[in-house]
Structure formats: C-alpha cells, structure tokens
Amino acid sequence: MRVTTTKSKNDESFYINLAYINDSGKSTSRIYKKLGKLSDLSKKLNTDRDGVMAWAKEQARIETEKYNKEHESISIALNPNVPVQKNRESTFNCGYLFLQSIYYSLHIQNICRNIKNRHDYQFDLNAILSDLIYSRFLNPSSKLSSFQYCQTLLEKPNYQLHDLYRALSVLAQECDYIQAELYRNSNFLHPRNTHILYYDCTNYYFEIEQERGMARYGKSKENRPNPIIGMGLFMDADGFPLSFDLHDGNLNEQKTLKKHEQRIISDFDCSKFVYCSDSGLGSKKNRILNATGGRAYVITQSLKKLKKEVRDPCLSTTQFRKIGSNRFIDINDLDEDDPEVFDSVYYKEVPYDSKTLSETLIVTYSPKYKNYQRSIREGQIERARKMMTESGKPKRNRKNPNDPARFLKKQAFTQNGELAEEELWQINEEAIETEAQYDGFYAVVTNLEADVKEIIAINRRRWQIEA
C-alpha cells in the first residue's frame, strides 16, 4: 500500500491506495482508506505537510501489515511416508461453527444459566441445547441420531445420551421463557418488526395407535388416521417466527388464539399490532379480541359464505378502482388481453358492519387470478369425467370440497320425469357456472383504517407463514 494525495483549490486530501491484480490479470489500484484533509490533519497532529505525510506513510505501513496477516497463506505439511493411525478420527464436521456464532450472539448461554438457577440438575444444558440446534440444522433426525451425529463435530459432547433425554423435560417446562428471552435478544441482531403479526396453525402426527397426552384424534393436515398434536405459530412482519404454542390435537384451531395472543401481549411486551390470518382463524370472537387495545386485523373472507345481500354488491362488476387510482370503473369494460390490464389488480370497498363490529370488506379482482382459477377448474372437470366408470357411476365417494367430484351430479329421473331404473351421473353444468362467478375475486375483512394498498400488501405477505 502507498499514500496518494489529491489537491483541490483550497485543500489537499490524503489516501491509502491498495495495488492488486484484477480479474483480467491487469495491475490496478483502489482507494483502501481515506485519511483526511491536510487542514484537519495538520491541526489534529500539530504539524506541517511533511509531518502529515510521514504520519500517513506510517499508517500505510500499519494497514499493509494488518492486510497481509488477514490474507496470509497457510501451508500444511503432509508426509506421505507417515501412515494414518488406525481407528483414529482425522476428519470432523465444523459447519456448526457458523451457527455457533449466531447462537452466542443471541445469548442463549445466559438463558440456560438462568434456567439452571431454577432447577436441580448436573448436566450442561447449554451444551445439549446448542448441539440439538446444530444437528437440527445440519442433520435433522431423531434424538438418538442427533446425539450420534454430534460425536462427529469438532467439539464432541461432554454429556451422555441420558442427559439429553433429561434435558428435554427441562426445555419443555421453560419453553415459554426461552421464547420470550429469544425475542428480546434477537432485537440486538435485527430489530423485530412487530407492527404486523401473522398467525396460522398446523399439526403433527405420531405413529401410535392410541391417544396419549396431547396427541389426540383430530383433523390431520395430511388426512392421516393417527393421533396429532396441534401447533399455533406467530410470525412477525419480516417473516421471522415470533412464538409457537402446542395444543391438543382435537382442539378447534379457532380457540387456540386467545391464550397464545395474551402470552404475546404479556411476555413479549407487544400489545399493539395488526393481526393477519386466514378465514379459518378469523372467527367473530378472534376479531373482537383484536378490535381492542390498539390492535386491528386483516383476515381473508370467503365470498361464498357471505349472506346474499352482502355477496351481491361484492360480485357486482361496478364501483371498482385500480390500485393507485380514484376513478371508478366497470370490470366488464376491461380489455383483459392487454398485458397491463391482465397484470393489474382492481378493488372495491364494501361496508360490513354488525352489532359488535364496524368492518370493511375489501374485494379485489385480478384478471391473472381469474385465468389461473379457470385453468385449474378445466383440469378438474376433465378429471371428473374420468372418475365415472363405464356404468356411469363415480369410482368412489368423495367429500373434499375441492375434489373434482363436486362437478358431478346424479340424475335419478328420466327426461319424462319418471323414476330411473339406474342412477345416471353427469357433469353438473350449474355447479360449474356457480363457481365460475367467483373467478378472479378475492376478499379480506378488516377494521384497519389504512390505505387499501397497504391492507392488500399485508395480506399478500401471509403466504410466508403458510409456506
């Protein structure tokens, strides 16, 4: 490195330049560090230009040594005449070291120390928890397999397998405390954006034949017959998990929110936010819960489940506006072959008040979404045709509301109105027409007083918690 200067009308600037070979193999240089202006440096160092230049050269020498140490090549000597000792490990997994840096940045070791003060155990909870986290990232498997995997790490476990099992009971008892402390500590790494909270539920099945503890028979996301445990998850506006809670597998998901949200408010000191979820977790009680205390909500709304007097204005083609425009349009007048129109989203606001809540329905219409839904339905209609056997009956009974069999109907009478001797199944054109009227439409219900564009953006980010 060397010192360079540039002169202006009233002053002179000093720099340290770094010479290097670029990707083309040519020698070039760049400014590595700006030292300052002559006028400022002369006052700071109490010297003239020659003194400043001498100081600058010394800084260049120091930076050169520092740079060389950071980029120093390391030679490893290998002797081909020395055999590797039998049964001696010579390779280790060290990828966990990157995770270790994050682990200690979150001060999880302090959390473990505080937990130790409340319990009587002899094992190293910090070592066990850190190893479980590393193995979950690098080699997700059972507890036994995780313990075995950790034997391959550069820093081997100093605990036994039975210690790991005992630690799980402690972690389960302190689960809420760990989550709250992690939330606080994570703010030092990345300020948490909690003005919007997303909530969703899922469940996990267990390969057991009888109910046990929280594992209960309920509606499985995978339609399995095994007992399940439910889990509710809150996510912040940046897509980072905030808190989770486990519940009995047979508990209605709508009833899980209140307890979990109250814990968020008390333990996380987070009381003012916009709650966002799908319609399955947007019951009236849940909306009332989030209509107080400075909170608001944005929840998806099924147009099919609305009362006719509310649904008809929502599906009316008039009074729509393009996002960013105040001009009302009739969506029937849109040229959906125009790429700009096809990619645009149009909306309308419909009052949706009740005795207990003052809400607004925001109905959006998207030609692209309409085209997508039609394409999906056409494929389902074709599958519905294939469901019928040669005798004209469906291959099997189906109850899924999104199943192609919904487009089939049973004809029990002849064209003359007489009772048919055999059941006749055919495509239900009325069902297709009824469903087609919702193509392109989407709705959310909200009590949030904000710009429609912002409300739509809040709901669009909901996919992150469902992914």
Sequence and secondary structure as in RCSB ss.txt:
>XXXX:A:sequence
MRVTTTKSKNDESFYINLAYINDSGKSTSRIYKKLGKLSDLSKKLNTDRDGVMAWAKEQARIETEKYNKEHESIS
IALNPNVPVQKNRESTFNCGYLFLQSIYYSLHIQNICRNIKNRHDYQFDLNAILSDLIYSRFLNPSSKLSSFQYC
QTLLEKPNYQLHDLYRALSVLAQECDYIQAELYRNSNFLHPRNTHILYYDCTNYYFEIEQERGMARYGKSKENRP
NPIIGMGLFMDADGFPLSFDLHDGNLNEQKTLKKHEQRIISDFDCSKFVYCSDSGLGSKKNRILNATGGRAYVIT
QSLKKLKKEVRDPCLSTTQFRKIGSNRFIDINDLDEDDPEVFDSVYYKEVPYDSKTLSETLIVTYSPKYKNYQRS
IREGQIERARKMMTESGKPKRNRKNPNDPARFLKKQAFTQNGELAEEELWQINEEAIETEAQYDGFYAVVTNLEA
DVKEIIAINRRRWQIEA
>XXXX:A:secstr
 EEEEEE SS EEEEEEEEEE TTS EEEEEEEEEEEHHHHHHHHT  HHHHHHHHHHHHHHHHHHHHHHT    
    TTS   TT     B THHHHHHHHHHTTHHHHHHHHHTTS   S HHHHHHHHHHHHHHS   HHHHHHHH
TTBSS  SS HHHHHHHHHHHHHTHHHHHHHHHHHHHHHS    SEEEEEEEEEE S SS BTTBB    TT  S
S EEEEEEEE TTS EEEEEEEETTS GGGGHHHHHHHHHHHS     EEEE GGG  HHHHHHTTSTT EEEEE
  GGGS HHHHHHHH SSSEEETT   EE GGG  TTSHHHHT  EEEEEE   SS   EEEEEE HHHHHHHHH
HHHHHHHHHHHHB TTSSBSS    TTSGGGGEEEEEE TTS EEEEEEEEE HHHHHHHHTTTTEEEEEE   S
 HHHHHHHHHTTHHHH 
